[in-house]
Amino acid sequence: MSEAPRHAPHPFFNSARDDSLLVGTTKLTDIVSDIGRTPFYVYSRTALSARVHELRAALPAGVQLHYAVKANPMADVVRHMSRLVDGLDVASAGELRIALGADTAPEDISFAGPGKRDEELEAALDAGITVNLESEQEMERLARLSGARDRRARVAIRVNPDFQLKSSGMKMGGGAQQFGVDAERVPQMLARLRALPLDFVGFHIYSGSQNLRADAIIEAQAKSIELGIELARDAPAPVRTLNIGGGFGIPYFPGERPLELAPIGVSLRERIAPLAHALPQAKLVIELGRYLVGEAGLYVCRVVDRKISRGRVFLVTDGGLHHHLAASGNFGQVLRKNYPVVVANRMRADAREIASVVGPLCTPLDLLADQMDLARAEVGDLIAVFQSGAYGLTASPLGFLGHPPPGEVLVSD
C-alpha cells in the first residue's frame, strides 16, 4: 500500500477551497467542463516556463539548453518550449515537422536516434538541421545523399562513451549500446569524415537519463567534457557544438527527493573557462526532456464504476495503460510503484479509503494506482495522475482494444 498526498505534490497544482484540484489558478473541474470529456492530458504553460527559468538561474550563462521533443511532442508544448530554450532535439521526421512548425531555426535543431531511414536523412538534409550520426554506415548513407543533392549536411557524431551515468533510471552509454559510436572508434570515423561532403559541427555525448543524484550528473558531465576535448584533436574542423546530454530526473515515487541544481551549476561554472580555452568555438549544450516538462502535466480520467472484490475497492475509470503506459508501471519499471494519484475533485475530503484505480482494458496490467490511500471516490469523480507531462500519451499503446484516444490541452494559468 502507498499513501497519496492529501494536497497536491507540486507547487503548480494545489487544491481550492471547494475541493477541486487547481492547475495554477484554474480549477481542474472547470477545465473538464470546457473540454467536455475525459480522459485527457493537461499541461501548465506557467509550470513549463517556471522550470526553464529555474534551470537558467542555476546554470552558468555559457550553457545552452535544448529541449528533447520526444518527451512531449504536443505541437503547442513544443511551440511554447521553443521560445524558452536555445534549440530542439528530434528523433524522427514527424518530430522534425513539429519542430520546424514551431518556427525554430534549422541550425538550432538536431536529429538523434538509431536507424534513421533514408527519407528521414533526406528531410534533415533538406531542412538544414544537424544530424547526430549514430554509426559509420549512417555517415556513409548521408554522405551519398549529400553528394546527390550537391549539399553538405551538418553533422555531429553521437558518442557512446566508456562510462555510464551512475544511478540513472535508463543507461544509454557505456558498454555495448545501440546508441552512438563507441568512443574508441570515433577517431577513425573522423578521419573518414574528412573526405566526405559533410559539415562537421561537433559531438553528442549522452550517457543516461532520469537521475536524481547531483554528484552522478556532475561526474558524467566532467567526463563528457573531457572526452569531447580529447576527441576534438582528430576532428576535421573546429568543434562548434558539444552536447553533453542531460540525465536530470524528476521524483515519481515516495521517498524520492528532487534533484539539487545548485551543485551542478557550480561544477559547470568551473568548467566553462577551461572548455573555452580548449575548444574556443564550441557551444556547451545540455539536452533535457523529462526534466523540463514531466512535472508540468496531469493525466485526468473519470470513475465510471466502483466495485468491491473480496474486500478490495476498485475504482474503474475511462482511462488506463493504453493512455498512460508509464503510470501503469509497464514503461521502464522493474518493480511497480505508484505515481502520485489523487481524487481531483475531493482534494480536502476527510473520508479516506484504500483503493486501486484501474482502467477499462481486459488485462490485469491496466492499473493506475495499486492499493493507495485515496479520498473515498464515487462514480463521476475525477482521478488525476501527477508527473504526467513526459512520456505519457505518445509512449502509450493508444490502439490497444480500440478505445478512443485522450485529449490534450495546454492551459495558461
TITI-28145 format. One record per residue: x, y, z of N, C-alpha, C in turn; residue in three letters. Coordinates in steps of 0.2 Angstrom, whole numbers, plus 2048, in hexadecimal, padded with zeros to 3 digits. Last residue first. Layout:
N
XYZXYZXYZAla
...
! end
This chain:
413
7F48947AB7F18957B27F589A7B6Asp
7F188D79C7F489379F7F18947A6Ser
7F287C7977EE88279A7F388779DVal
7F187178B7F687578E7F287B791Leu
7EA8617897E986878A7EF86B78DVal
7E48527817E98567847E885D784Glu
7DA8437837DB84A7817E284C784Gly
7DD8327807DC8377847DD83E781Pro
7D48277737DA82A7767D883077BPro
7C881A7777CA8207747D0823777Pro
7CE8087757CA80E7787CC815776His
7D37FD76F7CF80176B7CB80776FGly
7DC7F47747D57F37767D07F8773Leu
7E98007727E77F97757E07F9777Phe
7ED80B76C7E98077687E680176CGly
7F68117757F08147747EB810771Leu
80180D77F7FE80977A7F780B778Pro
80C81B78280781778480481377ESer
81482678081782078281381B784Ala
80B83177E80E82E778813828779Thr
80683378B80283178680682E780Leu
81483479380D83279580A82F78EGly
82183A794820833792819830794Tyr
81C84679F82184379B82083C79AAla
81284A7A881484F7A381984C79EGly
80F8447B480C8417AE80E8467A8Ser
80F8467C28158457BE8148427B7Gln
7FF83F7C78048447C780A8427C3Phe
7EF83C7C37F58397C37FB83E7C2Val
7DF83D7C97E48407C67EB83D7C8Ala
7CE8397C77D48367C97DA83A7C6Ile
7BE83E7CC7C483F7C87CA83D7CBLeu
7AE8367CD7B383A7D07B983A7CBAsp
7A582E7C77A48357C57AA8397C8Gly
7A28237D67A28247CE7A182B7CCVal
7AD8297E37A78267E07A78277D9Glu
7BA8277EF7B88297E97B18257E7Ala
7C382D7FD7BD8287FB7BA82B7F5Arg
7D48307FA7CD8337FC7C882E7F9Ala
7DF8237FC7DC8287F87D682A7FCLeu
7ED8197FD7E981D8027E68237FEAsp
7ED80B7F17EF8127F47EA8157F9Met
7EE7FF7E97ED7FF7F17F08067F4Gln
7F58067DC7F47FF7DF7F48007E6Asp
7F080E7CE7F280F7D57F08097D8Ala
7EE80A7C17F18117C27F38127C9Leu
7EE7FC7B77EE7FE7BE7F28057BFLeu
7ED7F07AE7EA7F67AD7E97F97B4Asp
7F27E37AF7F77E87AF7F47EF7AFLeu
7E77DB7AE7E97DD7B57EE7E27B5Pro
7DD7DF7A07E37DC7A37E47DF7AAThr
7D37E67987D27DF79A7D97DC79CCys
7D07F779E7D37F27997D37EB79CLeu
7CC8027A57C77FE7A27CA7F879EPro
7D78037B47D48067AE7CF8017ABGly
7D78077C67D88037C07D58067BAVal
7DD80A7D57DA80D7CF7DC8097C9Val
7D98047E57DD8037DF7D98067D9Ser
7D980A7F67D68087F07DB8077EAAla
7D580E8067DA80B8027D78087FCIle
7CE81E80A7CE8178097D4814806Glu
7C682C8137CC82880F7CB82180FArg
7BF83B8167BE8348157C3831810Ala
7C28488147C584481A7C483D819Asp
7C88518067C384C8097C684980FAla
7CF85A7FE7CF85B8057CA856809Arg
7CD8557F17D48567F37D48577FBMet
7C484F7E87C384E7EF7CA84F7F2Arg
7C78507DB7C28547DD7C08537E4Asn
7D18477D97D384E7D87CD8527D9Ala
7D983B7E27D283D7E07D18447DFVal
7EA8397DC7E583C7E17DE83B7DEVal
7FA8327DC7F38327D97EF8357DFVal
80B8307D88068337DC7FF8347D8Pro
80D81F7D280E8267D180A8297D6Tyr
8128107DB80D8157D980F81C7D8Asn
81D8047D381B8087D981680D7D6Lys
8227F37CF81D7F97CE81D7FD7D4Arg
8337F17CB82E7EF7D08297F57D0Leu
8377F77BF8387EF7C08337ED7C6Val
8318027B38318007BA8327F87BAGln
82F8047A58368057A88368037AFGly
8208047A58258087A082B8097A4Phe
8167FF7AD8197FB7A781D7FE7A2Asn
8108067B68168037B88197FE7B3Gly
80680F7B38048087B480A8047B7Ser
80C81A7AF80981A7B68078137B8Ala
8108177A28158187A88128177AEAla
80581679B80881079C80D8117A2Leu
7F881D7997FD81F79D80181979FHis
7EE8187907F081F7907F6821793His
7EE80B7937EF80C78C7F081478BHis
7ED80B7A17F480A79E7F480B797Leu
7DF8177A37E38117A57EA8117A1Gly
7CE81D7A57D581D7A27D98177A4Gly
7C281C7AB7C281C7A37C981D7A0Asp
7C48117B97C48177B67C38167AEThr
7BF8097C87C08087C17BF80F7BDVal
7C68067D77C380C7D37C480B7CCLeu
7C37FA7E27C67FB7DB7C28017D9Phe
7C77F47F27C47F97EE7C77FA7E8Val
7C67E37F97CA7E97F67C67ED7F2Arg
7BD7D97FD7C07DE8027C47E47FFGly
7BB7D27F17BE7CF7F77C17D47FCArg
7B97E17E97BA7DA7E87BE7D77EESer
7AE7EE7E57B17EA7EB7B27E37E9Ile
7AE7FC7DB7AC7F57DC7B17F27E2Lys
7A88087D17AB8077D77A98007D9Arg
7AA8107C17A880B7C57AC80A7CBAsp
7B081B7BC7AA8197B97A78137BCVal
7BA8297C07B78237C27B18217BFVal
7C48307B37BE8317B77BC82A7B9Arg
7D48387B27CF8347AF7C98347B5Cys
7E38417AD7DC8427B17D783D7AEVal
7F38447B07EF8407AC7E88407B0Tyr
7FD8537B07F884F7B37F584A7AELeu
80D85C7AF8078597AC8038547B1Gly
8198607B48148657B280E8627AFAla
8238577B681F8597BC81985E7BAGlu
8288557A98258507AC8218527B2Gly
83085F7A282885F7A182585A7A6Val
83D85F7A683A8667A48328657A4Leu
8418527A88418577AD83E85D7ACTyr
83E84C79C83A84A7A283A8507A7Arg
84985379484285279283E851799Gly
85885C79085485979584D858792Leu
86985E78D86385C78A85E85978FGlu
87486B78D87186679186A86578EIle
88387078587C86F78487A86A789Val
88E87C78188D877786886876786Leu
89688077289088277688F87B77BLys
8A688476D8A187F76F89C882773Ala
8B288A7698AC88C7658A6887768Gln
8BC8867728BA88D7728B388F76EPro
8C087A77B8BC87A7758B8881775Leu
8C987E7858CA8787818C687877BAla
8C388A78B8CA88A7898CB884784His
8B688578E8B788B7898BE88B786Ala
8B987C7978B687A7918B787F78CLeu
8BE8857A28C388079F8C087D798Pro
8B288C7A48B888F7A28BD88A79EAla
8A88827A88A78867A28AD8897A0Ile
8AA87C7B48AC8787AE8AC87D7A8Arg
8A48827BE8AC8817BF8AE87E7B8Glu
8978827BB89B8887BB8A28877BBArg
8948747BD8958777B689887D7B6Leu
8948747CB8998707C889A8737C1Ser
88987D7CE89087F7D089587B7CCVal
87F8757C888087C7C688787E7C8Gly
87F86B7D188086A7CA8828707C6Ile
87B8707DD88286E7DC88486C7D5Pro
86D8757DA8738797DB87A8767DBAla
86486B7D886786E7D286D8727D4Leu
85F85C7DE8628627E08668657DAGlu
8508537DA8578547D885985B7DBLeu
84584F7E78478527E184E8537E0Pro
84483E7EE8458457EF8478487E8Arg
83A8307F283E8337ED83E83B7EEGlu
83082C7FA83782C7FD83C82F7F8Gly
8258267EE8268287F582D8277F7Pro
82982C7DD8278277E28288297E9Phe
82E8357D48288327D282582E7D8Tyr
8388437D183683E7D682F83B7D4Pro
8428447C283D8477C683B8417CBIle
8538467BC84D8437BE8488467C2Gly
85F84A7AF85B84C7B58558497B6Phe
8658457A48648417A98618437AFGly
86D84C79886A84E79D86A84A7A3Gly
87A85078C87484C78E871850794Gly
88485878788685378D88085078FIle
88985E77888385C77C885856781Asn
89286977289386477688D86277ALeu
89587176389086F76789286976BThr
8A087375B89C87975D896877762Arg
8B186F75A8AA86D75D8A687375EVal
8B987274A8B88737518B1871753Pro
8BB8627408B986A7418B886B748Ala
8BD8557418BF85873B8BE86073BPro
8C58507518BF85274D8C1856747Ala
8CE84B75A8CE8477538C884A74FAsp
8CC8527658D28537628D284F75BArg
8BF85076A8C08567658C7856762Ala
8C08467738BE84476D8BF84A768Leu
8C484E77F8C884977C8C7847775Glu
8B88567808BF85977F8C485477CIle
8AF84B7838AE85077D8B585377BGly
8B484678F8B48427898B3846783Leu
8B28517988B984F7968B984A790Glu
8A48517978A88577958AF855793Ile
8A184579D89F8467968A384C793Ser
8A68467AA8A98417A58A784379ELys
89E8507AF8A58517AE8A884D7A9Ala
89184A7AE8938507AA89A8517A9Gln
89383F7B789283E7B08948447ABAla
8958477C389A8427C18998417B9Glu
88884D7C388E8517C389484D7C0Ile
8808427C587F8467BF88684A7BEIle
88483D7D18848397CB88483D7C5Ala
8808487D98878467D98898427D3Asp
8728497D987684E7D687E84C7D5Ala
86783D7D586D83E7D98728437D5Arg
85D8397CD85B83E7D386183F7D7Leu
85A8367BC85E8357C285D83B7C7Asn
8558337AF8518327B58568317BBGln
86282C7A485D8307A685A82F7ACSer
87382B79C86D8297A086882E7A1Gly
87C83179387E82B79787882879BSer
88183878487B83778987C83178CTyr
88884477B88A83F78088483E785Ile
88B84976B886848770887843774His
89685576489584F76788F84F76BPhe
89885F75489985D75B89785675DGly
89786274689686774B897865752Val
89B85F73689C85D73D89B863741Phe
89385D72889686272C896860733Asp
89885271A894853720897859724Leu
89D84A70F89A85070E895852714Pro
8AC8427158A58427138A2849713Leu
8B984271B8B88417148B1841711Ala
8B78437298BA8487258BA84871EArg
8B183772D8AD83D72C8B0842728Leu
8BC82F72F8B982E7298B4834728Arg
8C083573C8C58357368C183472FAla
8B58327438B78397428BB83973CLeu
8B68247458B18277418B282E73FMet
8C282474C8C28217458BC823741Gln
8BD82A7588C382D7548C382A74DPro
8B282075C8B182775A8B782A756Val
8B58157638B481575B8B481B758Arg
8B58187708BB81676D8BB815766Glu
8A781A7728AC8207738B281E76FAla
89B8137678A081276D8A581776DAsp
88E81D76389481A760898819766Val
87C81C76688281F76588881A763Gly
87380E76E87481576D87B81876CPhe
87380177187180376A87180A769Gln
8827FD77A87C80077987A801772Gln
88D7F578688A7F577F8837F877FAla
8948027918927FB78F8907FB788Gly
88D81279189180D79488F806791Gly
87C81879188381978F887814793Gly
86F81879687081978F87781A78DMet
8658127A386C8137A186C813799Lys
8598197AC85A8167A68618177A4Met
85A81E7B985581A7B88558167B1Gly
86B81E7C08668217BB86081C7BASer
87681B7C787081C7CB86A81F7C6Ser
8828237BC88081F7C287A8207C5Lys
8838237AC8808287B187E8237B7Leu
89281A7A788B81B7A88898217ADGln
89F81A79B89D81B7A289581B7A1Phe
8A481B78E8A68157928A4816799Asp
89782278489D82278889E81B78BPro
89282377489181E77A89781E77EAsn
88E83276C89382E76F890829774Val
88983875D88783676488B830766Arg
89084575489083E75688E83C75DIle
88785074A88B84F75088B847751Ala
88585973A88585373E889853745Val
87D85F72D88086173387F85B737Arg
88085B71C87C85A72288085C728Ala
88286470D886861713881861719Arg
87C8606FE87B86470487E86070AArg
8798596F287E85E6F287D8636F8Asp
87184E6F386E8546F387285A6F3Arg
87A8446F38758446EE87284B6EDAla
8828476FE8858476F88808486F2Gly
87884470887B84B70787E84C701Ser
87783670687183B705873842704Leu
88383270A88183170387B835701Arg
88383671788883971388683870BAla
87A82E71D87883571C87D839718Leu
88182271B87A82371887982A717Arg
88C82472488D82371D886824719Glu
88582573088A82B72D88A82A726Met
88081973287C81F73187F82572EGlu
88C81273388881172E88381672CGln
89181674089581873A890817733Glu
88381D74A88781874788B81A741Ser
87C82874D87C82375288081D750Glu
87D83A74C87F83474988082E74ELeu
87284674D87784275187883B74FAsn
87085374286F84B743874849747Val
86986374286F85E74486D857745Thr
86086973486186873B86786373CIle
85B86B72786186F72986386E731Gly
85186572084F86B72585586E728Ala
85785C71885486171585286771AAsp
85C85472286185771E85D85D71BLeu
85184F72885585372C85A857728Ala
84B84871D84884E72084C852724Ala
85583E71B854843716850849719Glu
85483772785A83B726859840720Leu
84783272484883772A84F83B729Glu
84982A71984583071984583571FGlu
85282171F85582571A85082B719Asp
85082073184E81E72A851823725Arg
85A81D73F85682273B85681F734Lys
85F81474985A812744856817740Gly
85F81E75986181975485C81774FPro
85F83075C85C82975C85F824757Gly
85D84175986183C75B85C83575BAla
85F85075285B84A75185F844753Phe
85D86275786185C75585C856755Ser
85B87375385886C75485D867753Ile
86087F75085F87E75785B877758Asp
86088074386787F74686687E74DGlu
85288374085587C73F85C87B742Pro
84988B74D84E88C748852885746Ala
83888875083F88775284488774CThr
82B88874E82F88E74B83688E74EAsp
82487D750825881756829887754Ala
82687574482087974581F87E74BGly
83286F74883287574382C879743Leu
82D86675183286B75383287174EAla
82485F74982186274F826868751Ile
82D85974082885D73E825862743Arg
83585174A83885774683385C743Leu
82C84874E82E84D75283185374FGlu
82C841741825844744827849749Gly
83883C74083684173B83084573EAla
84083B75183C83874B83A83E746Ser
84484275C84683B75B843837755Ala
84C85276084784D75D84984675CVal
84F85F76A85285976884C855766Asp
85187176984C86B76A850865767Leu
85787F77285787B76C85287576EGly
85688877D85B88A77785A885771Asp
84588C78484C88878385088A77DVal
83A89378283D893789844890788Leu
83489077683589777883989877EArg
83288377783788577283888D773Ser
82788178082E87F78283388277DMet
81C88477781E88877D825887780His
81E87A76D81E88176C820886772Arg
81C86F775822870772823877770Val
80F87077981487077E81B87277BVal
80887076D80887677180D876777Asp
80B86376980D86976580D86F769Ala
81285777380C85A77280E86176EMet
81D84F77681D85277081785576EPro
82784C78382084E78281F85277CAsn
83384578182F845788828847787Ala
83784877483484177683184177CLys
83E85477583785477383384D774Val
84885B78084785477C84085377BAla
84E86B77F84986778184886077DTyr
85E87278585A86F78085486B782His
86787F78A86287A78C85E878786Leu
87888478C87288478986E87E78BGln
88288D79887F886796879887792Val
88789979C88A89679688788F794Gly
88189C7A887E89F7A288189C79CAla
87F88D7B38838937B08808957A9Pro
86F8897BB8758887B787888E7B4Leu
86588F7C386A88A7C68708897C2Ala
85D8967BA8608997C08658957C3Ala
85988C7B185D8927AF8608957B4Arg
8508857BA8568827B785B8877B5Leu
84688E7BC84988B7C18508897BFGlu
8418907AF8448957B28488937B8His
83C8837AC8428857A884588B7ACVal
8328827B683787E7B683D8807B2Arg
82A88D7B282D88D7B88338897B9Ala
8248887A682988E7A682D88E7ACSer
81D87D7AA82287C7A58278827A6Leu
8148847B381887F7B681E87E7B1Ala
80D88B7A981088F7AF81588A7B2Thr
8068817A280B88679E8108897A4Arg
8038717A68038787A980887C7A5Ser
7F986679E7FF8687A07FF86F7A2Tyr
7EF85779F7EF85E7A07F68617A2Val
7E784A7967ED84D7997ED85479ATyr
7D884179A7DC8467967E284779APhe
7C98367977CF83979B7D383E796Pro
7BC8427997C283F79B7C3839797Thr
7B58527927B584A7937BC848796Arg
7B485F7927AE85C7917AF854791Gly
7BD86A7937BE86578F7B886178DIle
7B687179D7B78757977B986F792Asp
7B58687A87AF86B7A57B086E79ESer
7C38677AB7BF8617A87B88637A5Val
7C58737AF7C98717A97C586B7A6Ile
7BE8737BB7BC8787B57BF8767AFAsp
7C586A7C27BE8687C07BB86D7BBThr
7D18707C47D186B7C07C98697BELeu
7D18827C57CE87C7C87CE8767C2Lys
7E088B7C47DA8897C07D78827C3Thr
7EC88F7C87E68927CB7DF8907C8Thr
7F48817C67F58887C77F088B7CBGly
7E78777C77ED8787C27EF87F7C2Val
7E08717D67E28767D27E88757CDLeu
7D38657DB7DA8667D97DB86D7D5Leu
7C686A7E57C88697DE7D086A7DESer
7C186E7F17C38677F17C68667EAAsp
7BF87C7F37B98777F27BB8707F0Asp
7CB8817F57C78817FB7C187C7FAArg
7D78777EB7D387D7ED7CE87C7F3Ala
7E88727EB7E08707EC7DD8777EESer
7F48727DE7F28737E57EA8717E5Asn
8018717D47FB86E7D57F986E7DCPhe
80D8777D580887A7D08028777D0Phe
8148717DF8128787E080E87A7DBPro
80E8607E38128657DE81086C7DFHis
8068577E880D8567E981185B7E5Pro
7F685D7F07FA85B7EA80285B7EBAla
7F28547FF7F285A7FB7F78597F5His
7F48488037ED84B8047ED851801Arg
7FC83B7F97FC8427FC7F58457FDPro
7F982A7FC7F98307F77F98367FBAla
80381D8017FF8228037FF8287FEGlu
80280B7FC8068127FD8018177FESer
8047FA800800800800804806800Met
! end
